[in-house]
């Protein structure tokens, strides 16, 4: 059975309000700006809010504006992708008194020439640096200390100092991510605007090419990639191709707690049309390569 998410609650807000966002993620009061408080916020945020590129798929990503991003997260169970989710998480943590650093990062193989495609958050607590990251789609659910070692079980992450500077993270065997390089310099949120524009609009961007919705758990990752719904983790490897638009809407609702009613029929139609086209293109690519289509 595919994992079910916590019950969906729909919120609406005009301006960012930390209390309302905390309520959205299931916290009735602000945790203290301590290590335990950081753990509680991070776990709640990743548990409640899905990773998705629906706004990119719909051509509605816009600029990285915290007000607009918080409003989206408070409506219809929606989420976002890395720049968006971590942009809001950084704002929330700072509102609650945490010292947050924003770092340009690259998800992919080690390549010093690779373009920036990720915003990583480093939070300083009692003199130690911790990675708080809601923007990878596959976890980690818990914060990670930025010191060499392997952390969490069974979906472990290994942290190494990068000889070129910064950090290199290697994910577990069930991850689809090659790795994560986090650069050492601290930048402000505006530094990510051009990277966001490129990834949200370029035909070469994987976020433009493929619909992705994900929810991470301590022991598994649930992913919808175009029409393929999958669950990966120790002892589980489920795959299912969605049948039709109604099936698509049901999965958004019941698996990821994204309200199809809040999206509306016209958006759902557009998303499903894109999903069908993406799946057909992928099948043709697999057939041309002589590969077995297992997404």
PAZAPA-4460 file (N, C-alpha, C; in steps of 0.05 Angstrom, whole numbers, plus 32768, in hexadecimal, padded with zeros to 4 digits):
% residues 295
    n_x    n_y    n_z   ca_x   ca_y   ca_z    c_x    c_y    c_z   seq   type   mol
   8011   7FE8   8000   8000   8000   8000   8011   8019   8000     1      X     A
   800A   802D   7FEF   8018   8046   7FEF   8011   8056   8008     2      X     A
   8025   8064   8013   8021   8072   802C   800D   8089   8029     3      X     A
   7FFE   808D   803E   7FEB   80A3   803F   7FF6   80B9   8050     4      X     A
   7FF0   80D2   8048   7FFB   80E9   8057   7FE8   80F1   806D     5      X     A
   7FF1   8104   807E   7FDF   810E   8093   7FC6   811B   8087     6      X     A
   7FB0   811E   8096   7F98   812A   808C   7F9D   8146   8081     7      X     A
   7F90   814D   806B   7F94   8167   805F   7F83   817C   806D     8      X     A
   7F8F   8193   8072   7F81   81AA   807C   7F86   81C1   8069     9      X     A
   7F71   81CF   8061   7F74   81E5   804E   7F75   81FF   805D    10      X     A
   7F89   8210   8058   7F8C   822A   8064   7F8D   823F   804F    11      X     A
   7F85   8257   8056   7F88   826E   8044   7F93   8285   8053    12      X     A
   7FA6   8293   8047   7FB1   82AB   8054   7FBA   82BE   803F    13      X     A
   7FBA   82D8   8046   7FC2   82ED   8034   7FDF   82F4   8037    14      X     A
   7FEA   82F3   804F   8006   82FA   8054   8012   82E4   8065    15      X     A
   802D   82E2   8064   803A   82CD   8075   8035   82D2   8092    16      X     A
   802D   82BD   80A0   8028   82BD   80BC   8035   82A4   80C8    17      X     A
   804A   82A6   80D7   8057   828E   80E1   8044   827C   80F0    18      X     A
   8032   8288   8100   8020   8277   810F   800E   8266   80FD    19      X     A
   8004   8272   80E7   7FF3   8263   80D5   8003   824D   80C7    20      X     A
   801B   8254   80BF   802B   823F   80B1   8033   8229   80C5    21      X     A
   8038   8230   80DE   803E   821B   80F2   8025   8209   80F5    22      X     A
   800E   8215   80F5   7FF5   8205   80F7   7FF2   81F3   80DF    23      X     A
   7FF9   81FD   80C7   7FF8   81ED   80AE   8009   81D4   80B1    24      X     A
   8020   81D6   80BF   8031   81BF   80C1   802D   81AF   80DB    25      X     A
   8018   81B6   80E9   8010   81A6   8101   801D   81AE   811B    26      X     A
   8028   81C6   811D   8034   81D0   8136   8022   81E6   8141    27      X     A
   8018   81E1   815A   8005   81F4   8166   8013   820C   8172    28      X     A
   802D   820B   8177   803B   8222   8182   8058   8222   8177    29      X     A
   8065   8239   8177   8080   823B   816C   8094   822C   817D    30      X     A
   80A3   8219   8171   80B8   820C   8180   80CE   8220   8187    31      X     A
   80DE   821B   819C   80F4   822D   81A2   810A   822B   818D    32      X     A
   811B   823F   818C   8131   823F   8179   8149   822F   8184    33      X     A
   8144   8215   8187   8157   8202   8192   815A   81EB   817E    34      X     A
   816C   81D9   8184   816F   81C2   8172   8156   81B1   8171    35      X     A
   8149   81AD   8188   8130   819D   8189   811A   81AC   817A    36      X     A
   811A   81C7   817C   8106   81D6   816D   810A   81D4   814F    37      X     A
   8124   81D5   8147   812A   81D2   812A   8121   81B7   8120    38      X     A
   8127   81A2   812F   811F   8187   8127   8100   8186   8124    39      X     A
   80F2   8191   8137   80D4   8190   8137   80C9   819F   811E    40      X     A
   80D3   81B6   8118   80C9   81C6   8101   80D0   81B7   80E7    41      X     A
   80E8   81AE   80E4   80F1   81A1   80CC   80E0   8188   80C6    42      X     A
   80DD   8177   80DB   80CD   815F   80D7   80B0   8165   80D1    43      X     A
   80A4   8178   80DE   8089   8180   80D9   8085   818B   80BD    44      X     A
   8097   819C   80B4   8096   81A9   809A   8097   8194   8084    45      X     A
   80AA   8182   8086   80AD   816D   8071   8096   8159   8071    46      X     A
   808B   8154   8089   8075   8141   808B   805B   814D   807F    47      X     A
   8057   8167   8083   803D   8173   807B   803D   817E   805F    48      X     A
   8054   8187   8054   8054   8195   803B   8061   8184   8025    49      X     A
   8054   817F   800F   8060   816E   7FFA   8074   817E   7FE9    50      X     A
   8085   8170   7FDD   8097   817B   7FC8   8088   8178   7FAE    51      X     A
   8085   818E   7F9F   8079   818B   7F84   8082   81A2   7F72    52      X     A
   8081   819C   7F58   8087   81B1   7F44   806E   81B8   7F34    53      X     A
   8057   81B7   7F41   803E   81BC   7F33   803D   81D9   7F28    54      X     A
   8047   81EC   7F37   8046   8208   7F2D   8058   820B   7F15    55      X     A
   806F   81FD   7F14   807F   81FE   7EFC   8071   81F2   7EE5    56      X     A
   8064   81DB   7EE9   8056   81CD   7ED4   803F   81DE   7EC9    57      X     A
   8033   81EE   7EDB   801C   81FF   7ED3   8025   821A   7EC8    58      X     A
   803F   8220   7EC9   8049   823A   7EC0   8042   8250   7ED4    59      X     A
   803F   8249   7EEE   8036   825C   7F02   804B   8261   7F18    60      X     A
   8064   825A   7F13   8078   825C   7F28   807D   8278   7F32    61      X     A
   807F   828B   7F20   8083   82A7   7F28   809F   82AB   7F35    62      X     A
   80A2   82C1   7F43   80BC   82C7   7F50   80BC   82B9   7F6C    63      X     A
   80D4   82B9   7F77   80D7   82AE   7F92   80CE   82C4   7FA6    64      X     A
   80B5   82C4   7FAD   80A9   82D8   7FBF   809D   82C9   7FD7    65      X     A
   80A8   82CF   7FEF   809F   82C0   8006   8082   82C2   800B    66      X     A
   8076   82DA   8008   805A   82DE   800D   8049   82CB   7FFB    67      X     A
   8050   82CB   7FE1   8041   82BA   7FCE   8045   829D   7FD4    68      X     A
   805E   8295   7FDB   8064   8279   7FE0   8056   826F   7FF9    69      X     A
   8055   827F   800E   8047   8277   8026   8029   8274   8020    70      X     A
   801E   8287   8011   8001   8285   800A   7FFB   826B   7FFB    71      X     A
   800E   8263   7FE9   8009   824A   7FDB   8009   8232   7FEE    72      X     A
   801D   8232   8001   801F   821C   8014   8006   821A   8026    73      X     A
   7FF8   8230   8029   7FE1   8231   803B   7FC7   822B   802C    74      X     A
   7FC9   8223   8013   7FB1   821F   8002   7FB2   8204   7FF5    75      X     A
   7F9E   81F3   7FFB   7F9A   81DB   7FEC   7FAF   81C6   7FEF    76      X     A
   7FBF   81C7   8005   7FD3   81B2   8009   7FEB   81B4   7FF7    77      X     A
   7FEF   81CB   7FE9   8005   81CD   7FD6   8020   81CF   7FE3    78      X     A
   8035   81CA   7FD3   8050   81CD   7FDB   8060   81DD   7FC7    79      X     A
   8077   81D2   7FBF   8088   81E0   7FAC   80A1   81D0   7FA8    80      X     A
   80B4   81DC   7F99   80CE   81CF   7F96   80E3   81DD   7FA6    81      X     A
   80FD   81D6   7FA2   8111   81DD   7FB5   8113   81FA   7FBD    82      X     A
   8116   820C   7FA9   8118   8229   7FB0   8100   8233   7FBF    83      X     A
   80E9   8229   7FB8   80D0   8232   7FC4   80CD   8227   7FE1    84      X     A
   80D0   820D   7FE4   80CC   8201   7FFE   80E1   820A   8012    85      X     A
   80FA   820A   8009   810F   8213   801C   810F   8231   8020    86      X     A
   8105   8240   800C   8102   825D   8011   80EE   8263   8027    87      X     A
   80D8   8254   8027   80C4   8258   803D   80CF   824D   8057    88      X     A
   80DC   8236   8057   80E6   822B   8070   80FB   823D   807C    89      X     A
   810C   8249   806C   8120   825C   8077   8112   8274   8084    90      X     A
   80FE   827F   8076   80EE   8295   8082   80E2   828D   809C    91      X     A
   80D5   8276   809E   80C8   826D   80B6   80DC   826A   80CD    92      X     A
   80F3   825D   80C7   8107   8259   80DC   8112   8274   80E6    93      X     A
   8116   8287   80D4   8120   82A1   80DD   810B   82B0   80ED    94      X     A
   80F2   82AD   80E6   80DD   82BA   80F6   80DC   82AE   8112    95      X     A
   80E5   8296   8115   80E4   8289   812F   80FF   828C   813E    96      X     A
   8111   829B   8133   812A   82A1   8142   8142   8291   813B    97      X     A
   8141   8281   8126   8158   8270   811E   816B   8280   810C    98      X     A
   8184   8279   810D   8198   8285   80FB   819B   8273   80E3    99      X     A
   8192   827D   80CC   8190   826D   80B3   81A3   8278   809E   100      X     A
   81B2   8266   8091   81C3   826D   807A   81B8   8260   8061   101      X     A
   81B9   826F   804B   81B0   8265   8031   81C9   8260   8020   102      X     A
   81CA   8248   8014   81E2   8240   8005   81DA   8236   7FE9   103      X     A
   81E8   8240   7FD5   81E4   8235   7FBA   81EE   8218   7FB9   104      X     A
   81DF   8207   7FAC   81E5   81EA   7FAC   81DE   81DE   7F92   105      X     A
   81E9   81C6   7F8E   81E4   81B7   7F75   81DB   819A   7F7C   106      X     A
   81C4   8192   7F73   81BC   8176   7F74   81C5   8169   7F5B   107      X     A
   81D6   8154   7F5D   81E0   8147   7F45   81FB   813B   7F4B   108      X     A
   8209   8131   7F36   8224   8127   7F3A   8237   813D   7F40   109      X     A
   824E   8136   7F4B   8262   814B   7F51   826D   8157   7F37   110      X     A
   8267   8171   7F34   826F   817F   7F1C   8271   819D   7F23   111      X     A
   828A   81A7   7F24   828D   81C3   7F2C   8281   81D7   7F19   112      X     A
   827B   81CE   7F01   826F   81E0   7EED   8250   81DE   7EEC   113      X     A
   8245   81CD   7EFC   8228   81C9   7EFB   8219   81E2   7F05   114      X     A
   8203   81E9   7EF7   81F4   8201   7EFF   81E6   81FD   7F1A   115      X     A
   81E2   8212   7F29   81D4   8210   7F42   81B7   8207   7F3E   116      X     A
   81AE   81F3   7F4D   8192   81EA   7F4A   8185   81E4   7F65   117      X     A
   8191   81EE   7F7A   8186   81E8   7F95   818E   81FE   7FA9   118      X     A
   817C   8203   7FBB   8180   8214   7FD2   8182   8203   7FEB   119      X     A
   8199   8203   7FF8   819C   81F4   8011   819C   8207   8029   120      X     A
   8190   81FE   803E   818E   820E   8057   81A0   8202   806C   121      X     A
   81B1   8213   8077   81C2   820B   808D   81BB   821C   80A5   122      X     A
   81B4   820E   80BB   81AB   821B   80D3   81C0   8218   80E9   123      X     A
   81C8   822E   80F5   81DC   822C   810B   81CD   822B   8126   124      X     A
   81D3   8216   8135   81C7   8213   8150   81DE   820C   8163   125      X     A
   81E2   821C   8177   81F7   8217   818B   8212   8212   817E   126      X     A
   8218   8222   816A   8232   8221   815D   8236   820B   8149   127      X     A
   8222   81FB   8144   8224   81E5   8131   8212   81EA   8119   128      X     A
   821A   81E1   8101   820A   81E4   80E9   81FA   81CB   80E4   129      X     A
   81E0   81D0   80DC   81CE   81BA   80D6   81C1   81C0   80BB   130      X     A
   81BE   81AB   80AA   81B0   81AE   8091   8192   81AA   8097   131      X     A
   8182   81BE   808F   8165   81BC   8090   815B   81BF   8074   132      X     A
   8151   81A9   8068   814B   81AA   804B   8131   819C   8045   133      X     A
   811E   81AD   803C   8104   81A2   8034   8101   81A1   8016   134      X     A
   8117   81A7   8007   8114   81AB   7FEB   8120   8195   7FD9   135      X     A
   8127   817E   7FE5   8132   8168   7FD5   811C   8154   7FCC   136      X     A
   8105   8156   7FD8   80EF   8144   7FD0   80F1   8128   7FDD   137      X     A
   8109   8120   7FE4   810D   8105   7FEE   8118   8105   800B   138      X     A
   8113   811B   8019   811E   811D   8033   8139   812A   8032   139      X     A
   8149   8127   8048   8143   8118   8060   812E   8126   8071   140      X     A
   811E   8115   807F   8109   8120   8091   8116   812F   80A8   141      X     A
   812D   8125   80B1   813A   8131   80C8   8151   8144   80BF   142      X     A
   8158   8157   80D0   816F   8168   80CA   8188   8158   80CB   143      X     A
   819D   8161   80BD   81B6   8153   80BD   81CD   8165   80C7   144      X     A
   81DE   815B   80D8   81F6   816B   80E0   8209   816D   80C9   145      X     A
   8214   8184   80C4   8227   8187   80AE   8243   8182   80B8   146      X     A
   8247   8169   80BF   8262   815F   80C6   8263   8142   80BB   147      X     A
   827C   8139   80B4   827E   811F   80A7   8272   8109   80B7   148      X     A
   8263   80F8   80A9   8255   80E1   80B6   823D   80D9   80A6   149      X     A
   8232   80C2   80AE   821A   80B7   80A2   8204   80B8   80B6   150      X     A
   81ED   80C3   80AE   81D7   80C9   80C2   81BD   80BE   80B8   151      X     A
   81AB   80B8   80CA   8190   80AE   80C6   8190   8091   80BD   152      X     A
   817A   8084   80C3   8177   8068   80BB   8159   8062   80B9   153      X     A
   8151   8054   80A4   8161   8047   8090   8168   8058   8077   154      X     A
   815A   806F   8074   8160   8080   805D   8177   8094   8065   155      X     A
   818F   8089   8064   81A6   8098   806F   81B1   80AC   805A   156      X     A
   81BF   80C0   8065   81CD   80D4   8055   81E9   80D7   8061   157      X     A
   81FD   80D8   804E   8219   80DB   8057   8223   80F7   8050   158      X     A
   822E   8104   8064   8239   811F   8061   8257   811E   8061   159      X     A
   8262   812B   804C   8280   812E   804A   8287   814B   8045   160      X     A
   829E   8153   804F   82A9   816D   8047   82B3   816B   802A   161      X     A
   82AC   817E   8019   82B5   817E   7FFD   82D0   818B   7FFC   162      X     A
   82E4   817E   7FEF   82FE   818A   7FED   82FE   81A5   7FDF   163      X     A
   82EA   81A9   7FCE   82E8   81C3   7FC0   82DA   81D8   7FD0   164      X     A
   82D1   81D0   7FE8   82C3   81E3   7FF9   82A6   81DB   7FFC   165      X     A
   829B   81E0   8013   827F   81D9   8018   827C   81BC   8021   166      X     A
   8265   81B0   801A   825F   8195   8022   8254   8185   800B   167      X     A
   8258   816A   800D   824C   8157   7FFA   823C   8143   8009   168      X     A
   8222   8140   8001   8210   812D   800D   820A   8116   7FFA   169      X     A
   820D   80FE   8003   8206   80E6   7FF4   81ED   80D9   8000   170      X     A
   81D8   80D6   7FF0   81C0   80CA   7FFA   81C1   80AB   7FFB   171      X     A
   81AC   809F   8006   81A9   8082   8008   81A3   8075   7FED   172      X     A
   81A3   805B   7FED   819F   804C   7FD4   8184   804F   7FC7   173      X     A
   8170   8057   7FD6   8155   8059   7FCB   814F   8075   7FC0   174      X     A
   8162   8087   7FC1   815F   80A2   7FB7   8164   80A3   7F99   175      X     A
   8157   80B5   7F8C   815C   80BA   7F6F   8170   80D0   7F6B   176      X     A
   817A   80DC   7F81   818C   80F3   7F80   81A9   80E9   7F7F   177      X     A
   81BA   80F3   7F6D   81D6   80EA   7F6C   81E6   80F5   7F85   178      X     A
   81DF   810C   7F8E   81EC   8118   7FA5   81E6   8136   7FA6   179      X     A
   81F0   8143   7FBB   81EB   815F   7FBF   8205   816D   7FC7   180      X     A
   820D   8181   7FB8   8223   8192   7FBF   8219   81AC   7FCA   181      X     A
   8222   81B4   7FE1   821A   81CE   7FEE   8232   81DF   7FEF   182      X     A
   8231   81F6   7FE1   8247   8209   7FE1   824A   8217   7FFC   183      X     A
   8262   821F   8002   8268   822B   801C   825D   8248   801F   184      X     A
   825F   8259   800A   8256   8275   800E   8238   8277   8015   185      X     A
   8232   828A   8026   8216   8291   802D   820C   82A6   801A   186      X     A
   81F4   82A3   800F   81E8   82B6   7FFD   81CD   82BE   8007   187      X     A
   81C0   82D2   7FFB   81A5   82D9   8003   8191   82CC   7FF1   188      X     A
   8178   82CF   7FF7   8163   82C1   7FE8   8161   82CA   7FCB   189      X     A
   8167   82E4   7FC7   8165   82EF   7FAC   8179   82E2   7F99   190      X     A
   818E   82D6   7FA3   81A2   82C9   7F92   8196   82B2   7F83   191      X     A
   8180   82A7   7F8C   8174   8290   7F80   815F   8297   7F6A   192      X     A
   8158   82B1   7F67   8145   82B8   7F54   814C   82AF   7F37   193      X     A
   8164   82B4   7F2D   816B   82AC   7F12   816B   828D   7F0F   194      X     A
   8173   827F   7F23   8173   8262   7F22   8156   8258   7F21   195      X     A
   8145   8264   7F32   8129   825D   7F32   811C   8262   7F17   196      X     A
   8122   8279   7F0B   8116   8280   7EF1   811E   826C   7EDC   197      X     A
   8138   8264   7EDC   8141   8251   7EC9   8133   8236   7ECC   198      X     A
   8132   822C   7EE5   8127   8211   7EEA   8109   8211   7EE7   199      X     A
   80FC   8228   7EEA   80DF   8229   7EE8   80D5   822E   7ECC   200      X     A
   80E7   8236   7EBA   80DE   823E   7E9F   80ED   8231   7E88   201      X     A
   8105   8229   7E8C   8115   821E   7E75   810B   8203   7E6C   202      X     A
   8108   81FF   7E52   8100   81E5   7E48   8113   81CF   7E50   203      X     A
   812C   81D6   7E56   8140   81C2   7E5E   813E   81BA   7E7B   204      X     A
   812D   81C8   7E8B   812B   81C2   7EA7   811B   81A9   7EAC   205      X     A
   8125   8198   7EBE   8116   817F   7EC5   80FB   8186   7ED2   206      X     A
   80FA   819D   7EDF   80E0   81A5   7EEC   80CC   81AD   7ED7   207      X     A
   80D4   81B7   7EC1   80C2   81BD   7EAB   80BB   81A4   7E9B   208      X     A
   80CE   8192   7E99   80CA   817A   7E89   80B8   8165   7E96   209      X     A
   80B9   8163   7EB1   80AC   814D   7EBE   809E   8156   7ED8   210      X     A
   8084   814F   7EDA   8076   8153   7EF3   8080   8140   7F09   211      X     A
   8086   814C   7F20   8090   813C   7F36   8081   8145   7F50   212      X     A
   8077   8132   7F5F   806C   8137   7F7A   8078   8122   7F8C   213      X     A
   8082   812A   7FA3   808F   8117   7FB5   8087   811D   7FD2   214      X     A
   8088   8107   7FE1   8086   810A   7FFE   8099   80F5   800B   215      X     A
   80A9   80FF   801D   80BD   80EE   802A   80B4   80E5   8045   216      X     A
   80BC   80CD   804C   80B6   80C1   8067   80D1   80B7   8072   217      X     A
   80D1   80B1   808C   80EA   80A7   8097   80F5   808E   808A   218      X     A
   80E3   807E   807F   80EB   8064   8074   80E3   805F   8057   219      X     A
   80DA   8074   8049   80D2   8070   802D   80CE   808B   8020   220      X     A
   80CD   808B   8005   80C8   80A3   7FF5   80B2   809D   7FE2   221      X     A
   809D   80AE   7FE1   8087   80AA   7FCF   8089   80C0   7FB9   222      X     A
   8089   80B7   7FA0   808E   80C9   7F8A   807A   80C5   7F74   223      X     A
   806F   80DB   7F69   8060   80DB   7F50   8071   80E9   7F3C   224      X     A
   807A   80DB   7F27   808A   80E7   7F12   807A   80E3   7EF8   225      X     A
   8070   80F8   7EED   805C   80F8   7ED7   8045   80E4   7EDF   226      X     A
   8042   80CE   7ED1   802C   80BB   7ED8   8034   80A4   7EEA   227      X     A
   804D   80A3   7EF2   8056   808C   7F02   8057   8093   7F20   228      X     A
   8048   8084   7F2F   8048   8086   7F4C   8059   8070   7F58   229      X     A
   806C   8077   7F69   807E   8063   7F74   8084   8068   7F91   230      X     A
   808A   8052   7F9F   8093   8054   7FBA   80AD   8044   7FBC   231      X     A
   80C2   8051   7FC8   80DC   8045   7FC9   80E7   8046   7FE6   232      X     A
   80F4   8031   7FEE   80FF   802F   8009   8107   8013   800F   233      X     A
   8112   800E   8027   811A   7FF3   802E   8102   7FE0   802D   234      X     A
   8104   7FCB   801C   80EF   7FB7   801A   80D7   7FBF   800A   235      X     A
   80D7   7FD7   7FFD   80C0   7FDF   7FED   80CA   7FEC   7FD4   236      X     A
   80BC   7FE5   7FBE   80C2   7FF0   7FA4   80AA   7FEF   7F92   237      X     A
   8095   7FFE   7F99   807B   7FFD   7F8B   807B   8010   7F74   238      X     A
   806D   8007   7F5E   806B   8018   7F46   804E   8015   7F3C   239      X     A
   8042   802C   7F33   8028   802B   7F27   8025   8042   7F14   240      X     A
   801C   803D   7EFB   8016   8052   7EE8   7FF9   805B   7EEB   241      X     A
   7FF5   8075   7EEF   7FDA   8080   7EF3   7FC9   807B   7EDA   242      X     A
   7FB0   8075   7EDF   7F9E   806E   7EC9   7F93   8085   7EB9   243      X     A
   7F8A   8099   7EC7   7F7C   80AF   7EBA   7F7C   80C8   7ECB   244      X     A
   7F6F   80DD   7EC2   7F6E   80F7   7ED1   7F62   80F3   7EED   245      X     A
   7F4D   80E3   7EEF   7F41   80DF   7F0A   7F55   80D1   7F1D   246      X     A
   7F63   80BE   7F12   7F77   80B0   7F22   7F8D   80C4   7F2B   247      X     A
   7F95   80D5   7F19   7FA9   80EA   7F1F   7F9F   80FC   7F36   248      X     A
   7F86   8105   7F34   7F7B   8116   7F49   7F79   8108   7F63   249      X     A
   7F72   80EE   7F63   7F70   80DF   7F7B   7F8B   80DB   7F89   250      X     A
   7FA0   80D7   7F79   7FBA   80D3   7F84   7FC4   80EE   7F90   251      X     A
   7FC0   8104   7F83   7FC7   811E   7F8E   7FBA   8122   7FA9   252      X     A
   7FA0   811A   7FAA   7F91   811E   7FC3   7F98   810B   7FD9   253      X     A
   7F97   80F1   7FD3   7F9A   80DD   7FE8   7FB6   80D6   7FF0   254      X     A
   7FC9   80D8   7FDD   7FE5   80D1   7FE3   7FF5   80EA   7FEB   255      X     A
   7FF0   8101   7FDE   8000   8119   7FE3   7FF1   812F   7FF1   256      X     A
   7FD7   812B   7FF5   7FC6   813F   8003   7FC6   815A   7FF5   257      X     A
   7FC7   815A   7FDB   7FC4   8172   7FCB   7FA7   8172   7FC1   258      X     A
   7F98   8186   7FC7   7F7C   8187   7FC2   7F76   818C   7FA4   259      X     A
   7F6B   8179   7F95   7F65   817E   7F79   7F50   8194   7F76   260      X     A
   7F3E   8197   7F89   7F2A   81AC   7F88   7F37   81C8   7F88   261      X     A
   7F4C   81CB   7F98   7F5A   81E5   7F99   7F69   81EA   7F7F   262      X     A
   7F73   81D5   7F72   7F7F   81D9   7F58   7F6B   81E1   7F43   263      X     A
   7F53   81D5   7F44   7F3E   81DB   7F31   7F40   81CA   7F18   264      X     A
   7F29   81C6   7F0A   7F28   81B4   7EF3   7F3B   81BC   7EDC   265      X     A
   7F3D   81D6   7ED7   7F4D   81DF   7EC0   7F6B   81D8   7EC5   266      X     A
   7F75   81DD   7EDD   7F90   81D7   7EE3   7F95   81B9   7EE3   267      X     A
   7F83   81AA   7EEE   7F85   818D   7EEE   7F87   8182   7ED1   268      X     A
   7F76   818D   7EC0   7F76   8185   7EA4   7F92   818A   7E97   269      X     A
   7F9C   81A2   7E9C   7FB6   81A9   7E91   7FCD   8198   7E9C   270      X     A
   7FCC   8193   7EB6   7FE0   8181   7EC2   7FDF   8165   7EB7   271      X     A
   7FC6   815A   7EB5   7FC4   813F   7EAB   7FCD   813D   7E8E   272      X     A
   7FC7   8152   7E7E   7FD0   8152   7E62   7FEF   8151   7E61   273      X     A
   7FFC   8160   7E72   8019   8161   7E73   8024   8146   7E7C   274      X     A
   8017   813A   7E90   801F   8121   7E9B   801E   810B   7E86   275      X     A
   8008   810A   7E77   8005   80F6   7E62   801B   80FA   7E4C   276      X     A
   8020   8112   7E44   8034   8118   7E30   8050   8110   7E3A   277      X     A
   8056   8116   7E53   8070   810F   7E5E   8073   80F0   7E5F   278      X     A
   805E   80E3   7E67   8060   80C5   7E69   8064   80B9   7E4D   279      X     A
   8055   80C3   7E39   8058   80B8   7E1E   8075   80BD   7E14   280      X     A
   8080   80D4   7E19   809B   80DA   7E10   80AF   80C8   7E1E   281      X     A
   80AB   80C3   7E38   80BD   80B1   7E47   80BB   8095   7E3C   282      X     A
   80A3   808B   7E37   809F   8070   7E2C   80AD   806D   7E11   283      X     A
   80AB   8082   7E00   80B8   8081   7DE6   80D6   8081   7DE9   284      X     A
   80E0   8090   7DFB   80FD   8091   7E00   8107   8076   7E0A   285      X     A
   80F8   8069   7E1C   8100   804E   7E26   80FF   803A   7E0F   286      X     A
   80EA   803B   7DFF   80E8   8028   7DE8   80FF   802B   7DD5   287      X     A
   8106   8045   7DCF   811C   804A   7DBC   8136   803F   7DC7   288      X     A
   813A   8040   7DE1   8152   8037   7DEE   8152   8019   7DF3   289      X     A
   813B   800C   7DEE   8138   7FF0   7DF3   8137   7FE9   7E10   290      X     A
   812F   7FFC   7E21   812F   7FF8   7E3E   8113   7FF0   7E47   291      X     A
   8112   7FE2   7E5D   80F9   7FDB   7E6A   80EE   7FF3   7E79   292      X     A
   80D6   7FFC   7E73   80CB   8014   7E80   80C4   8011   7E9D   293      X     A
   80D8   8015   7EAE   80D4   8015   7ECB   80DD   8030   7ED6   294      X     A
   80CA   8040   7EDD   80D0   805C   7EE4   80D7   805E   7F02   295      X     A
***
